[in-house]
């Protein structure tokens, strides 16, 4: 009901809507409406009220809550079911739990803060207030070996969305880092539950340091991390980022599941700061030096080494000049 009250006020933002009109339209008492208005104010909505004129919505908060994410969202599947938390241990962990309990394709989990945000290989992902910590539950009908391509797709869509919203130039470092002026602004963690030849579900986790102040990062990441706020001096509207990301992601994802990944790979190559560089790959305890020449159809990094071209599916890449 709160959402319905909000929708009515929203249609006439900056104009007064009488309590009587809201009450009549929604078939609830004026006292109940007063209560819903109170709850919306608690969430951060600025609503003026006047005994004679009624209620007037002045400003909406940039909160990652279902109302706000759904407002104007045009996806068919993605984000139709939203689990939102002020604080959670990890959105990926929660998404996995929901997926195991049968959550539907396209369900998303989002949080304002994570206390145990996860990176790859058990690493920590720092997730203070101001960021976007988001996980998608997907049930694609693809073979498990194609999962890596979905990580690349996520990186491309996250880069495009970020450029659009914050007007900055983002680079992608294979496989999953988004960099701004050489510092990490976002990371992606894809986790999969699969059988031999089919994917049961996929959790795609995206962490974007959107409006995170530099002082919110611990010493361990201060020098390697950055945020959109730090780079541009301006806060972005996180709900808008999430909406645009979901819309674009759904479009691209539907396309690649049907037609394959070539179009996305082309765009990934354009964003890549890894290709064409001398690199050091750390993989399965080994350190391999070479020249990054390309990625293949499945998203593996192709490196020209002393032994010829080698394909890497996982691992850590540092550019030779880092
Ligand atoms: C990643 O791992 O880059 C994947 C990060 C995925 C985070 C999202 S948030 C929503 C969802 N829920 C989760 O629990 N996780 C996902 P990796 O490539 O392993 O990078 C981890 C390394 O990045 C750490 O070891 C730090 O050095 C550094 N790091 C940690 N927090 C960071 C931050 N906020 N910004 C930039 N770098 C960070």
Boltz pocket constraint, residues with backbone or C-beta under 6 A from the ligand:
constraints:
  - pocket:
      binder: B
      contacts: [[A, 89], [A, 90], [A, 91], [A, 92], [A, 93], [A, 114], [A, 116], [A, 117], [A, 118], [A, 119], [A, 120], [A, 121], [A, 123], [A, 124], [A, 125], [A, 126], [A, 127], [A, 132], [A, 133], [A, 134], [A, 135], [A, 176], [A, 177], [A, 184], [A, 185], [A, 186], [A, 187], [A, 188], [A, 189], [A, 205], [A, 206], [A, 207], [A, 208], [A, 209], [A, 220], [A, 221], [A, 224], [A, 225], [A, 226]]
      max_distance: 6.0
